[in-house]
């Protein structure tokens, strides 16, 4: 007598006789944890924004710029411990000399996405340093000694690198990546004006983390 098909198999709790056992796998885990992954994705997105915001928030708290001297710049040296994106200050005379190739003042222009940046050197530092201004071109009639304050950058890390390099080359200005740039539009005072927006971004980030820890894999309301 054939008893192969008459033996009753032992079922695990929750299983039915006409249901095939589910094999463990990544797809099954994703289906079971959909809402957890959705909340985790939202945390990752807000974390990216919060990381950038935190750096700007920290810069906005700076009050005293690091003084750069002409001698240091011309010697290719920066104050000990100074890093890119630190707050700096330098005193010098803008160099608006005429570019023989264009017949125009030696001012580099970077224009992209309706944002314009202008670059020029200082008479005291020659090709060893550039000054950046934003939106409005420098007043070439104001050619006396001035104090420039802003964020420290260089040609390699400046915004719109490719467009900036082209603009510097046309203006016969240095294009070496290590050439320091003082971004006068990026001052702590400017960032302090938009602290409320930064605080809102950080607040949303904390809320996203709290929501993830509290709800975990619970479906959204009404879903």
C-alpha positions in Angstrom: 0.0 0.0 0.0 1.4 3.4 -1.0 1.3 5.7 1.9 3.6 8.5 0.4 0.7 10.9 -0.3 -1.4 10.0 2.8 1.1 11.1 5.4 0.1 14.5 6.9 3.0 16.9 7.0 3.5 19.0 10.1 2.8 22.7 9.5 4.4 25.6 11.2 2.0 28.1 12.9 0.4 30.4 10.4 0.9 28.0 7.4 -1.8 26.3 5.3 -1.7 23.0 3.5 -2.1 24.7 0.1 0.5 27.4 0.7 4.1 26.9 -0.3 6.7 27.8 2.4 8.2 31.3 1.9 11.9 31.3 1.4 13.9 33.9 3.3 15.4 36.6 1.1 16.0 40.4 0.6 12.8 40.9 -1.4 10.6 39.4 1.4 12.4 41.5 4.0 11.9 44.7 2.0 8.2 44.0 1.6 7.8 43.4 5.3 9.8 46.6 6.2 8.6 49.1 3.6 7.6 51.9 6.0 10.8 51.5 8.0 12.8 52.0 4.8 10.7 55.0 3.8 11.4 56.7 7.1 15.1 55.7 6.9 15.3 57.3 3.4 13.8 60.5 4.7 16.4 60.6 7.5 19.2 60.1 5.0 17.9 62.9 2.8 17.6 65.4 5.7 21.0 64.3 7.0 22.7 65.4 3.8 21.1 68.9 4.1 21.8 69.1 7.8 25.5 68.3 7.3 25.9 71.2 4.9 23.9 73.5 7.2 25.9 72.6 10.2 29.1 73.7 8.5 27.6 77.0 7.5 26.1 77.4 10.9 29.6 76.9 12.5 31.1 79.4 10.1 28.5 82.0 11.0 29.6 81.8 14.6 33.1 83.0 13.8 33.8 86.5 14.8 37.4 87.3 14.3 39.1 86.7 10.9 42.6 85.3 10.6 44.9 88.1 9.3 46.8 87.3 6.1 49.9 89.3 5.3 51.3 90.2 1.9 54.6 88.6 2.9 53.0 85.3 3.8 51.0 85.2 0.5 54.0 86.0 -1.7 56.1 83.4 0.1 53.4 80.8 -0.5 52.7 80.3 3.2 49.5 80.6 5.2 49.2 81.0 9.0 49.6 77.8 11.0 46.4 75.9 11.4 44.5 77.9 8.7 42.3 75.8 6.5 40.0 76.3 3.5 36.6 77.8 4.4 38.1 79.7 7.4 37.3 83.4 7.9 40.2 85.6 6.8 41.2 89.2 6.2 43.8 90.9 4.0 44.6 94.5 3.2 45.7 95.5 -0.2 45.2 97.6 -3.3 43.0 96.2 -6.1 44.8 95.6 -9.4 42.5 96.8 -12.3 45.3 97.1 -14.8 44.3 96.8 -18.5 44.6 93.4 -20.0 46.5 93.9 -23.3 44.6 91.0 -25.0 41.1 92.4 -24.3 41.7 96.1 -23.7 39.6 95.7 -20.5 40.5 95.8 -16.8 41.9 92.5 -15.6 38.7 91.2 -14.0 37.7 87.6 -14.4 34.0 86.8 -14.7 32.2 83.6 -13.9 28.5 83.6 -14.9 26.2 80.6 -14.5 22.6 80.0 -13.4 22.0 83.8 -13.1 24.8 83.9 -10.5 27.8 86.2 -11.3 31.2 86.2 -9.6 34.1 88.6 -10.3 37.8 88.0 -9.6 40.8 90.4 -9.5 44.2 90.5 -7.9 46.0 92.8 -5.6 49.0 95.0 -6.6 50.9 93.8 -3.5 50.4 90.1 -4.1 50.4 89.9 -7.9 49.4 86.4 -9.2 49.6 84.9 -5.7 46.1 85.8 -4.5 42.7 86.6 -5.9 39.7 88.5 -4.5 36.1 87.3 -5.3 33.1 89.6 -5.3 29.5 88.5 -6.1 26.7 89.8 -8.2 28.0 93.4 -8.8 31.3 94.1 -10.5 34.0 95.9 -8.5 34.1 99.7 -8.8 37.4 100.3 -10.8 37.3 104.0 -9.7 37.7 102.9 -6.1 41.4 101.8 -6.5 42.8 102.7 -3.2 44.0 100.4 -0.4 41.1 98.4 1.0 40.4 95.7 3.6 38.9 92.4 2.2 37.2 89.9 4.5 35.6 86.6 3.6 35.9 82.8 3.3 39.2 81.3 2.2 39.0 79.3 -0.9 41.2 78.5 -4.0 40.9 78.1 -7.7 40.5 74.4 -7.4 37.6 74.5 -4.9 35.8 77.7 -5.9 32.2 77.5 -7.1 31.7 76.8 -10.8 35.3 75.7 -11.2 35.3 75.2 -15.0 33.5 78.5 -15.8 35.7 80.3 -13.3 38.9 78.9 -14.9 37.8 80.1 -18.3 37.0 83.6 -17.0 40.3 83.8 -15.2 42.2 82.7 -18.3 40.4 85.4 -20.5 41.3 88.1 -17.9 44.9 86.9 -17.8 44.6 86.0 -14.2 46.2 82.9 -12.5 44.5 79.6 -13.0 46.6 77.4 -10.8 44.4 75.3 -8.5 46.4 76.2 -5.3 46.0 80.0 -5.8 44.2 81.4 -2.7 40.9 83.2 -3.1 39.2 85.4 -0.6 35.4 85.2 -1.1 34.2 88.5 0.2 30.5 87.6 -0.3 30.8 84.7 2.2 31.1 86.4 5.6 29.8 85.2 9.0 27.5 88.3 9.1 25.8 87.1 6.0 25.2 83.6 7.4 23.9 84.9 10.7 21.1 86.6 8.8 19.8 83.3 7.6 20.2 81.4 10.9 16.4 81.0 11.2 16.4 79.0 7.9 19.3 76.8 9.1 17.6 76.2 12.4 14.5 75.0 10.6 16.5 72.5 8.5 18.2 71.1 11.6 14.9 71.0 13.4 13.3 68.9 10.6 16.3 66.6 10.7 15.8 66.0 14.4 12.1 65.4 13.9 12.8 62.9 11.1 15.1 60.9 13.4 12.5 61.0 16.2 9.8 59.9 13.9 12.0 56.9 12.7 12.7 55.8 16.3 9.1 56.3 17.4 7.1 54.8 14.5 9.7 52.4 13.0 7.7 50.2 10.6 4.2 51.5 11.3 2.3 52.5 8.1 1.4 56.1 7.5 -2.0 57.2 8.6 -4.7 56.2 6.2 -2.5 53.8 4.2 
